Amino acid sequence: HGAAAFIFRQMGAITDVPLFSWWTFSDIFEEQWLLSSPYDNVFGYGLQTNHGVPKPSYRAFQLLKDAGTWRLDVTGRVSPVAMNASRSVLATADAEATDDISEVKLYVADWSPPSTLLYSCNSATKMCEESPSGSYSDFALCSQQCGSEHRVAARENYVNISVKLPPHCAKPTATLWRIDETHTNPKAAWLKQGSPKYPTHDQLAWEREASMLFPETIEVHAGLTGDISTISIPLEAFAASHVSLKCPPKSKDRVYI
């Protein structure tokens, strides 16, 4: 799920770029041999596994596909305002004119740049260790994925976000989608199955189910002023969250003769 957080962060930082691509769409590509085992920590760059199971990075782009056509300004100690901040927010709207906005979408992530140290999982001890050839640059992430008996509990913090909405959107509804250790994580399902090198059809179906995005309704609180709404969302390290704030339908003026 760290790749999903990276994608959200980078999309918020990109400006004036007419075209870009993600390398690669699948773990099956011509610049390496065909991998047998899914979720390869070294060569698993694709948005899908070699069996076609969508990874968290795939779901991140799925959510971004429906982003608004207009970007909104973001303030606070978050990227892209503060590029060194681990947390980032990309905010979009479906219209440029304030009176025409009916939905605001937020793409929130917690992702830190890699350190110079590398780590790998010792298969014998199931512990994360420093290694010059390691495939992990974050010790906490390596530990989380290195043996169930030594897993580090995911750090879940809550992030409060205040959004200035147009007057007609005083009482919006909010829907949350999460990509983290326990949401939209097919690799976790694969590990629970015993990390099969050649998953069966039933095992792949379980992984695909685990990769799905599931919406949650969250509360919206009124801010200090009438045009400010505040939401609180859970956000682990190296996790991504998407929030859709929908305005209530505008009331139509009635003319009586």
PAMARLO-174151 format. One line per 10 residues: their letters; for each residue z, x negated, y negated of N, C-alpha, C. Coordinates in Angstrom, 3 decimals. Last residue first. Example, Ala and Ser with C-alpha at 12.3 -4.5 7.8 and 13.67 -1.06 7.14 Angstrom:
sa) 7.080:-12.850:2.250:7.140:-13.670:1.060:7.870:-12.900:-0.030 | 7.800:-13.190:5.690:7.800:-12.300:4.500:7.800:-13.200:3.300
// end
This chain:
iyvrdkskpp) -9.891:47.816:-31.992:-10.624:48.547:-33.032:-10.223:50.006:-32.974 | -8.393:44.704:-31.327:-8.344:46.159:-31.144:-9.055:46.850:-32.305 | -8.774:41.768:-29.628:-9.168:42.454:-30.861:-9.183:43.952:-30.577 | -6.846:39.117:-28.441:-7.372:40.448:-28.236:-7.666:41.114:-29.583 | -7.256:35.772:-27.464:-6.928:36.726:-28.528:-7.588:38.070:-28.255 | -6.072:34.518:-24.407:-7.204:34.932:-25.221:-6.778:35.964:-26.265 | -4.114:31.712:-23.694:-4.180:33.159:-23.857:-5.329:33.513:-24.785 | -4.989:29.105:-21.497:-4.864:29.586:-22.869:-4.954:31.110:-22.893 | -3.056:28.302:-18.634:-4.278:28.856:-19.226:-4.025:29.358:-20.636 | -0.956:25.359:-18.934:-1.159:26.770:-18.582:-2.434:27.291:-19.225
cklsvhsaaf) -2.061:22.081:-17.921:-1.620:23.013:-18.957:-1.805:24.447:-18.474 | -0.933:19.798:-15.541:-1.884:20.858:-15.880:-1.285:21.810:-16.899 | -0.772:16.571:-14.665:-0.090:17.527:-15.536:-1.116:18.564:-15.990 | -0.577:14.662:-11.830:-1.458:15.550:-12.573:-0.610:16.556:-13.347 | 0.035:11.371:-10.892:0.607:12.630:-11.374:-0.448:13.391:-12.151 | 0.375:8.981:-8.364:-0.551:9.702:-9.241:0.070:11.044:-9.612 | 1.621:5.750:-7.598:1.831:7.194:-7.708:0.821:7.778:-8.682 | 2.167:2.955:-5.476:1.336:3.635:-6.467:1.627:5.134:-6.435 | 4.035:-0.117:-4.966:3.662:1.259:-4.637:2.841:1.850:-5.778 | 5.437:-2.497:-5.281:4.096:-2.521:-4.687:3.672:-1.140:-4.203
aelpisitsi) 8.591:-0.943:-5.115:7.832:-2.149:-5.400:6.523:-2.118:-4.628 | 8.442:2.660:-5.601:8.889:1.445:-4.937:8.125:0.242:-5.484 | 9.242:5.273:-7.481:8.234:4.212:-7.454:8.842:2.955:-6.842 | 9.548:8.733:-8.221:9.988:7.576:-7.440:8.879:6.542:-7.370 | 9.549:10.029:-11.592:8.875:9.867:-10.301:9.441:8.663:-9.560 | 10.059:12.414:-13.999:10.712:11.303:-13.308:10.106:11.205:-11.916 | 8.719:13.386:-17.183:8.772:13.497:-15.728:9.476:12.267:-15.173 | 8.692:15.222:-20.200:9.159:14.051:-19.461:9.181:14.351:-17.972 | 6.839:16.039:-23.127:7.302:16.426:-21.790:7.645:15.157:-21.021 | 6.685:16.887:-26.508:6.947:15.820:-25.537:7.460:16.423:-24.225
dgtlgahvei) 6.586:18.766:-28.454:5.304:18.309:-27.917:5.460:17.196:-26.891 | 9.215:19.269:-29.290:8.494:20.291:-28.540:7.204:19.823:-27.910 | 11.357:16.446:-28.669:10.551:17.284:-29.547:9.697:18.215:-28.694 | 12.643:15.433:-26.496:13.425:15.630:-27.713:12.681:16.495:-28.714 | 11.117:17.267:-23.741:11.611:16.090:-24.425:12.397:16.441:-25.671 | 11.564:19.175:-20.801:11.240:19.140:-22.221:11.867:17.921:-22.867 | 10.395:18.156:-17.609:11.498:18.423:-18.516:11.028:18.316:-19.961 | 9.072:19.239:-14.634:8.727:18.717:-15.953:9.842:19.128:-16.912 | 9.337:18.475:-11.155:9.785:19.167:-12.356:9.299:18.448:-13.616 | 6.630:18.503:-8.766:7.791:17.892:-9.398:8.110:18.632:-10.696
tepflmsaer) 5.153:19.028:-5.646:5.426:19.608:-6.966:6.699:18.971:-7.531 | 2.988:16.867:-3.959:4.356:17.346:-4.126:4.490:17.919:-5.537 | 0.249:16.429:-1.651:0.786:16.716:-2.984:2.231:17.207:-2.931 | -0.712:13.756:0.365:-0.061:15.058:0.365:0.574:15.310:-1.002 | -3.344:12.018:1.871:-2.583:12.244:0.638:-1.997:13.652:0.670 | -3.344:10.388:5.089:-3.688:11.474:4.179:-2.787:11.492:2.945 | -2.632:8.577:6.991:-3.301:8.052:5.800:-3.585:9.125:4.752 | -1.644:9.991:9.113:-0.682:9.237:8.299:-1.308:8.705:7.019 | -4.046:10.890:10.179:-3.113:11.861:9.615:-2.116:11.169:8.690 | -5.026:8.474:11.113:-5.757:9.175:10.053:-4.863:10.231:9.379
ewalqdhtpy) -3.130:7.925:13.097:-3.266:7.023:11.949:-3.987:7.719:10.793 | -3.655:10.021:14.858:-2.333:9.917:14.245:-2.387:9.024:13.002 | -6.241:9.347:15.623:-6.016:10.625:14.941:-4.669:10.623:14.241 | -5.726:6.974:16.966:-6.498:6.930:15.716:-6.315:8.220:14.926 | -4.391:8.018:19.178:-3.688:7.113:18.274:-4.410:7.007:16.935 | -6.428:9.510:20.372:-5.217:10.188:19.894:-4.446:9.310:18.907 | -8.238:7.487:21.029:-8.650:8.538:20.099:-7.422:9.259:19.529 | -6.396:4.326:21.043:-7.078:5.449:21.682:-7.479:6.471:20.621 | -6.847:1.001:19.735:-6.214:2.336:19.701:-7.063:3.389:20.399 | -6.561:-1.979:20.701:-7.660:-1.035:20.863:-7.078:0.378:20.897
kpsgqklwaa) -4.112:-3.038:20.052:-5.316:-3.759:19.635:-6.542:-2.862:19.704 | -1.326:-1.253:18.831:-2.377:-1.376:19.856:-3.626:-2.076:19.304 | 1.455:-1.307:17.800:0.369:-2.173:17.306:-0.747:-2.341:18.335 | 3.161:0.695:18.586:3.214:-0.568:19.317:2.109:-1.525:18.948 | 3.208:2.853:17.002:2.517:3.024:18.285:2.584:1.762:19.141 | 4.301:1.870:14.713:5.153:2.714:15.557:4.532:2.939:16.930 | 2.037:0.602:13.669:3.157:-0.211:14.131:4.076:0.590:15.048 | 0.532:2.879:12.963:0.007:1.931:13.956:1.121:1.057:14.523 | 2.133:3.928:10.955:1.919:4.705:12.184:1.417:3.805:13.306 | 1.878:1.886:9.083:3.206:2.187:9.618:3.093:2.985:10.913
kpnthtedir) -0.824:2.112:8.472:-0.362:0.923:9.205:1.020:1.150:9.802 | -1.070:4.415:6.954:-1.503:4.444:8.360:-1.032:3.230:9.153 | 0.477:5.862:4.601:0.620:4.527:5.171:0.219:4.530:6.655 | 1.235:7.997:2.895:-0.141:7.494:2.932:-0.158:6.067:3.471 | 4.606:7.040:2.571:3.573:8.022:2.224:2.207:7.342:2.252 | 6.407:5.010:2.926:6.566:6.211:3.755:5.553:7.302:3.445 | 5.638:2.981:1.168:6.021:2.639:2.535:6.054:3.858:3.454 | 3.034:4.676:-0.686:4.102:3.690:-0.568:4.450:3.472:0.901 | 1.695:6.783:-2.754:1.190:5.792:-1.810:2.237:4.685:-1.740 | 1.892:10.237:-3.645:2.518:8.927:-3.503:1.802:8.077:-2.450
wltatpkach) 1.307:12.640:-6.134:0.829:12.045:-4.883:1.368:10.622:-4.812 | 2.523:15.541:-7.794:2.654:14.109:-7.517:2.030:13.762:-6.166 | 2.063:17.777:-10.468:1.880:17.509:-9.048:1.838:16.005:-8.839 | 3.380:20.029:-12.831:3.142:18.640:-12.444:3.062:18.520:-10.925 | 2.531:22.222:-15.527:2.977:22.036:-14.145:2.590:20.616:-13.720 | 3.696:22.554:-18.964:2.737:22.173:-17.920:3.373:22.192:-16.525 | 4.308:24.003:-21.585:4.956:24.178:-20.280:3.981:23.851:-19.155 | 2.699:23.347:-23.742:4.142:23.136:-23.862:4.867:23.243:-22.524 | 0.027:23.216:-24.483:0.441:22.717:-23.170:1.938:22.440:-23.151 | -0.676:23.805:-27.024:-0.909:24.860:-26.030:-0.456:24.457:-24.632
pplkvsinvy) -0.143:21.340:-28.371:0.747:22.505:-28.519:0.559:23.580:-27.462 | -0.688:18.503:-26.101:-1.082:19.396:-27.192:-0.195:20.639:-27.227 | 1.891:16.057:-25.315:0.864:17.015:-24.945:0.501:17.904:-26.135 | 3.047:12.993:-24.557:2.828:13.870:-25.704:1.635:14.761:-25.415 | 5.278:12.167:-22.030:3.878:12.421:-22.353:3.814:13.376:-23.548 | 7.332:9.781:-20.528:7.215:10.829:-21.543:5.764:10.947:-21.976 | 8.712:8.971:-17.465:7.519:8.887:-18.304:7.498:10.073:-19.252 | 10.835:7.046:-15.500:10.746:8.176:-16.434:9.559:7.965:-17.368 | 11.045:6.173:-12.179:10.439:5.839:-13.456:10.335:7.107:-14.289 | 13.374:5.079:-9.834:12.738:6.217:-10.495:12.257:5.795:-11.874
neraavrhes) 12.978:3.002:-6.947:13.486:3.274:-8.277:12.765:4.487:-8.837 | 13.517:1.794:-3.907:12.972:2.978:-4.561:13.689:3.198:-5.882 | 12.702:-0.732:-1.851:13.436:-0.479:-3.076:12.788:0.699:-3.796 | 12.960:-0.419:1.646:12.115:-0.350:0.453:12.951:-0.003:-0.767 | 14.844:-2.688:3.529:14.709:-1.330:3.011:13.900:-1.337:1.724 | 13.229:-4.946:5.601:14.008:-4.800:4.381:13.791:-3.393:3.844 | 13.456:-5.361:9.114:12.781:-4.792:7.946:13.742:-4.669:6.777 | 14.153:-6.311:11.531:14.495:-7.134:10.380:13.847:-6.598:9.102 | 13.236:-4.625:13.429:14.670:-4.877:13.415:15.110:-5.721:12.226 | 10.452:-4.550:13.045:11.248:-3.387:12.654:12.731:-3.694:12.565
gcqqsclafd) 8.502:-7.096:11.686:9.446:-6.720:12.723:10.386:-5.629:12.284 | 7.526:-7.387:8.790:7.730:-8.428:9.797:8.813:-8.022:10.787 | 7.202:-5.986:6.494:6.192:-5.797:7.528:6.364:-6.763:8.702 | 9.234:-6.716:4.806:9.102:-5.296:5.132:8.173:-5.088:6.319 | 8.711:-9.430:4.451:9.877:-9.025:5.227:9.780:-7.570:5.667 | 6.462:-9.315:2.780:6.372:-9.946:4.098:7.515:-9.486:4.992 | 7.615:-8.137:0.535:6.561:-7.428:1.253:6.400:-7.998:2.661 | 9.428:-10.174:-0.193:9.920:-8.836:0.136:8.892:-8.056:0.937 | 7.750:-12.359:-0.747:8.691:-12.434:0.368:9.164:-11.051:0.794 | 4.362:-12.521:-1.370:5.604:-11.861:-1.785:6.550:-11.790:-0.591
sysgspseec) 2.140:-13.512:-0.251:2.640:-14.225:-1.434:3.929:-13.610:-1.965 | 1.029:-13.937:3.074:1.807:-13.161:2.114:2.221:-14.046:0.947 | -0.113:-15.611:4.884:-0.998:-14.609:4.267:-0.270:-13.722:3.269 | 0.393:-19.196:5.096:0.813:-17.804:5.185:-0.110:-16.866:4.446 | 0.075:-21.890:5.143:-1.085:-21.091:5.538:-0.750:-19.607:5.650 | 2.577:-22.868:4.447:1.419:-23.210:3.595:0.185:-22.373:3.903 | 5.320:-20.703:4.563:4.262:-21.318:5.353:3.066:-21.625:4.453 | 8.590:-19.394:4.900:7.614:-20.089:4.068:6.604:-20.796:4.956 | 8.971:-16.397:6.911:9.264:-17.793:6.603:8.204:-18.352:5.664 | 10.503:-13.533:8.231:9.520:-14.045:7.288:9.924:-15.453:6.850
mktasncsyl) 10.998:-12.913:11.727:11.513:-13.202:10.399:10.392:-13.764:9.536 | 10.681:-12.723:14.423:10.422:-11.531:13.615:11.013:-11.674:12.216 | 10.804:-14.899:16.057:12.073:-14.466:15.458:11.940:-13.158:14.691 | 8.107:-14.966:16.923:9.218:-15.133:17.864:10.520:-14.577:17.315 | 6.407:-14.706:14.773:6.330:-13.692:15.824:7.488:-13.780:16.811 | 7.109:-14.965:11.509:7.332:-15.691:12.751:7.399:-14.673:13.887 | 4.878:-14.279:9.003:5.843:-13.675:9.915:5.923:-14.496:11.192 | 4.730:-16.268:5.998:4.137:-15.688:7.196:5.248:-15.159:8.083 | 4.063:-16.987:2.543:4.971:-16.660:3.638:4.170:-16.102:4.805 | 3.786:-19.203:-0.268:3.176:-18.345:0.733:4.139:-18.161:1.903
ltsppswdav) 4.246:-19.607:-3.791:4.726:-19.772:-2.425:4.025:-18.783:-1.494 | 3.368:-18.824:-6.233:2.680:-19.972:-5.649:3.122:-20.219:-4.211 | 3.105:-15.200:-6.326:3.739:-16.471:-6.650:2.951:-17.596:-5.994 | 0.970:-12.581:-7.658:1.485:-13.417:-6.572:2.137:-14.696:-7.085 | 2.150:-10.047:-9.960:1.209:-11.114:-9.572:1.819:-12.004:-8.500 | 3.339:-6.880:-8.832:3.608:-8.155:-9.488:2.584:-9.189:-9.051 | 3.301:-3.436:-9.380:2.647:-4.569:-8.712:2.905:-5.833:-9.507 | 3.505:-0.195:-9.396:4.429:-1.322:-9.506:3.838:-2.461:-8.687 | 1.807:2.420:-11.232:1.926:1.443:-10.149:3.008:0.421:-10.456 | 0.196:5.495:-11.916:1.350:4.628:-12.145:1.498:3.682:-10.953
ylkvesiddt) -1.807:7.445:-13.607:-1.900:6.553:-12.457:-0.885:5.433:-12.670 | -2.038:10.769:-14.686:-1.366:9.489:-14.796:-1.505:8.722:-13.493 | -3.883:13.149:-16.498:-3.647:12.487:-15.221:-3.077:11.095:-15.455 | -3.860:16.339:-17.917:-3.610:14.914:-18.143:-3.257:14.290:-16.802 | -5.813:19.143:-18.747:-5.141:18.366:-17.705:-5.038:16.903:-18.125 | -6.977:20.281:-20.897:-6.330:21.192:-19.951:-5.569:20.446:-18.860 | -7.953:19.896:-24.222:-7.337:19.257:-23.054:-6.657:20.311:-22.185 | -8.859:20.959:-26.557:-9.638:21.250:-25.352:-9.027:20.652:-24.086 | -7.331:20.074:-28.635:-7.279:21.503:-28.327:-8.005:21.858:-27.034 | -8.083:17.357:-28.761:-6.744:17.751:-28.320:-6.691:19.210:-27.891
aeadatalvs) -11.160:16.193:-27.516:-10.468:16.987:-28.528:-9.133:17.497:-27.982 | -11.866:15.096:-25.018:-11.533:14.219:-26.149:-10.731:14.967:-27.198 | -10.678:15.939:-21.722:-11.421:16.250:-22.947:-10.989:15.312:-24.063 | -9.044:15.273:-19.657:-10.345:15.844:-19.303:-11.172:16.220:-20.522 | -7.443:12.038:-19.823:-7.511:13.469:-20.120:-8.915:13.962:-19.824 | -5.287:9.480:-18.454:-6.591:10.034:-18.808:-6.465:11.522:-19.104 | -3.542:6.432:-18.213:-3.478:7.855:-18.555:-4.853:8.330:-18.999 | -1.978:4.096:-16.274:-3.294:4.495:-16.770:-3.237:5.993:-17.002 | 0.599:1.824:-16.264:0.270:3.242:-16.408:-1.144:3.360:-16.966 | 2.680:-0.441:-14.385:1.488:-0.139:-15.180:1.251:1.363:-15.201
rsanmavpsv) 5.109:-2.996:-13.886:4.691:-1.598:-13.844:3.527:-1.351:-14.790 | 5.510:-5.633:-14.485:5.133:-5.286:-13.105:4.631:-3.849:-13.014 | 4.141:-7.230:-17.382:5.035:-6.236:-16.787:4.562:-5.887:-15.382 | 2.280:-8.805:-18.569:3.181:-9.463:-17.628:4.148:-8.485:-16.953 | 0.951:-7.194:-20.386:0.229:-7.602:-19.185:1.130:-8.266:-18.151 | 1.775:-4.497:-21.983:2.438:-5.769:-21.676:1.879:-6.256:-20.338 | -0.296:-2.586:-21.898:0.305:-2.963:-23.176:0.972:-4.326:-23.040 | -1.290:-1.711:-19.430:-1.902:-2.883:-20.042:-1.318:-3.280:-21.393 | 2.029:-2.443:-18.276:0.644:-2.880:-18.396:-0.240:-1.643:-18.616 | 4.907:-1.624:-20.273:4.076:-1.458:-19.076:2.713:-2.075:-19.344
rgtvdlrwtg) 6.915:-0.846:-22.261:6.897:-2.115:-21.550:6.178:-1.949:-20.207 | 4.942:1.263:-24.496:6.103:0.893:-23.697:5.906:-0.428:-22.987 | 2.066:3.486:-24.377:3.009:2.612:-25.073:4.169:2.289:-24.142 | -1.357:4.307:-24.187:-0.095:4.122:-23.471:0.778:3.176:-24.275 | -3.918:6.663:-24.979:-3.122:5.483:-25.325:-1.802:5.494:-24.567 | -6.264:7.834:-22.530:-5.230:8.069:-23.526:-4.444:6.782:-23.783 | -9.725:8.172:-21.904:-8.497:7.412:-21.708:-7.536:7.678:-22.866 | -11.662:10.723:-20.476:-11.164:10.108:-21.709:-9.841:9.415:-21.433 | -12.253:11.930:-18.126:-13.332:11.164:-18.749:-12.894:10.452:-20.019 | -9.736:11.652:-15.533:-10.357:12.267:-16.698:-11.400:11.358:-17.321
adkllqfary) -10.340:11.054:-12.015:-9.708:10.726:-13.300:-10.451:11.411:-14.444 | -11.254:11.383:-9.480:-11.076:12.591:-10.282:-10.358:12.317:-11.598 | -11.217:8.838:-8.412:-12.511:9.533:-8.530:-12.412:10.743:-9.452 | -8.643:8.107:-8.032:-9.276:7.690:-9.281:-10.613:8.387:-9.504 | -8.222:9.068:-5.442:-7.509:9.682:-6.564:-8.168:9.341:-7.893 | -9.907:7.321:-4.061:-10.102:8.763:-3.930:-9.416:9.495:-5.077 | -8.754:4.881:-4.607:-10.044:5.196:-5.221:-10.363:6.685:-5.113 | -6.472:5.268:-3.001:-6.337:5.002:-4.435:-7.635:5.323:-5.166 | -7.503:5.508:-0.453:-6.917:6.693:-1.074:-6.724:6.495:-2.573 | -8.256:2.834:-0.066:-9.274:3.900:-0.032:-8.745:5.140:-0.755
spkpvghntq) -5.737:1.636:-0.061:-6.700:1.286:-1.116:-7.816:2.319:-1.197 | -4.571:2.643:2.316:-4.063:3.073:1.002:-5.026:2.758:-0.142 | -7.498:3.225:4.462:-6.291:2.505:4.080:-5.772:3.052:2.742 | -8.957:5.335:6.870:-8.798:5.011:5.445:-7.452:4.340:5.177 | -10.356:4.085:9.789:-9.166:4.753:9.252:-9.007:4.370:7.777 | -12.453:2.797:11.110:-12.758:3.828:10.136:-11.569:4.599:9.597 | -11.874:0.673:12.657:-12.037:1.951:13.359:-12.268:3.108:12.379 | -11.424:-1.360:10.943:-12.626:-1.469:11.769:-12.861:-0.226:12.624 | -10.216:0.522:8.063:-10.080:-0.384:9.183:-11.393:-0.472:9.950 | -11.330:0.544:4.640:-11.113:1.215:5.919:-10.922:0.155:7.005
lgygfvndyp) -11.600:-1.216:2.624:-10.937:0.042:2.290:-10.639:0.859:3.543 | -11.035:-4.661:3.757:-11.767:-3.412:3.571:-10.910:-2.236:3.160 | -9.830:-7.040:4.386:-10.060:-6.738:2.975:-10.560:-5.322:2.738 | -8.427:-8.569:6.580:-8.526:-7.128:6.424:-8.691:-6.703:4.980 | -7.994:-11.186:7.171:-9.367:-10.794:6.873:-9.527:-9.288:6.659 | -5.132:-11.323:7.363:-5.896:-12.394:6.733:-7.267:-11.904:6.286 | -4.003:-9.192:8.688:-3.366:-9.631:7.443:-4.170:-10.693:6.698 | -5.684:-6.421:9.985:-5.576:-7.867:9.998:-5.046:-8.356:8.654 | -5.882:-3.728:10.799:-4.843:-4.153:9.857:-4.603:-5.660:9.914 | -6.943:-3.871:14.304:-6.936:-3.338:12.937:-5.806:-3.935:12.108
ssllwqeefi) -8.543:-6.322:16.335:-7.302:-5.650:15.972:-7.373:-5.115:14.549 | -11.134:-7.402:16.240:-10.751:-6.473:17.290:-9.541:-5.652:16.872 | -13.645:-8.033:13.834:-12.237:-8.042:14.198:-11.963:-7.022:15.292 | -16.515:-9.858:13.997:-15.985:-8.507:14.120:-14.539:-8.560:14.608 | -16.573:-12.623:11.680:-16.756:-12.031:12.999:-16.119:-10.635:13.035 | -17.924:-12.340:8.352:-16.924:-12.791:9.318:-17.250:-12.158:10.670 | -19.811:-11.222:6.728:-19.368:-12.583:6.417:-18.255:-13.065:7.336 | -20.497:-8.571:7.210:-21.281:-9.621:7.861:-20.749:-11.030:7.634 | -17.798:-6.335:8.138:-18.817:-6.831:7.209:-19.344:-8.168:7.744 | -15.394:-4.136:8.628:-16.596:-4.599:9.320:-17.606:-5.038:8.266
dsftwwsflp) -13.552:-3.112:6.982:-13.210:-4.389:7.609:-14.357:-4.932:8.455 | -15.375:-1.779:4.133:-14.829:-1.677:5.490:-14.428:-3.065:5.978 | -15.963:-2.462:1.534:-15.756:-1.058:1.861:-15.090:-0.884:3.215 | -14.004:-5.344:0.446:-15.233:-4.681:0.850:-14.913:-3.233:1.221 | -14.466:-5.457:-2.896:-14.882:-6.192:-1.709:-13.788:-6.101:-0.661 | -15.597:-3.123:-5.227:-14.453:-3.608:-4.446:-14.976:-4.284:-3.180 | -17.265:-3.487:-8.430:-17.199:-3.076:-7.026:-15.964:-3.680:-6.383 | -18.509:-2.237:-11.598:-17.751:-3.179:-10.787:-17.696:-2.645:-9.365 | -19.955:-1.714:-14.779:-20.056:-1.570:-13.333:-19.176:-2.617:-12.659 | -19.352:-1.973:-17.493:-20.248:-0.887:-17.068:-20.253:-0.663:-15.562
vdtiagmqrf) -16.435:-2.377:-19.175:-17.139:-2.907:-18.001:-18.036:-1.797:-17.460 | -14.525:-1.815:-21.196:-15.906:-2.191:-21.537:-16.629:-2.878:-20.376 | -11.590:-2.843:-19.426:-12.223:-2.164:-20.566:-13.651:-2.686:-20.733 | -8.909:-2.785:-17.170:-10.346:-2.992:-17.364:-10.841:-2.192:-18.566 | -6.307:-1.986:-16.783:-6.534:-3.171:-17.612:-8.010:-3.394:-17.935 | -6.373:0.159:-15.080:-5.810:0.362:-16.400:-6.091:-0.788:-17.349 | -7.392:-1.070:-12.844:-8.208:-0.058:-13.510:-7.687:0.225:-14.909 | -5.228:-2.672:-12.111:-6.432:-3.300:-12.635:-7.341:-2.301:-13.344 | -3.367:-0.712:-11.225:-3.051:-1.624:-12.324:-4.322:-2.201:-12.951 | -4.698:0.501:-9.079:-4.278:1.299:-10.236:-4.035:0.403:-11.445
ifaaagh) -4.974:-1.801:-7.424:-6.152:-1.080:-7.925:-5.788:-0.254:-9.147 | -2.313:-2.467:-6.821:-3.175:-3.426:-7.520:-4.370:-2.722:-8.153 | -1.570:-0.210:-5.370:-0.897:-0.502:-6.630:-1.718:-1.469:-7.468 | -3.255:-0.572:-3.165:-3.403:0.633:-3.996:-2.752:0.419:-5.355 | -2.238:-2.932:-2.095:-3.597:-2.937:-2.636:-3.839:-1.719:-3.523 | 0.240:-2.158:-1.111:0.193:-3.031:-2.279:-1.176:-3.072:-2.919 | 0.000:-0.811:1.218:0.000:0.000:0.000:0.000:-0.844:-1.268
// end
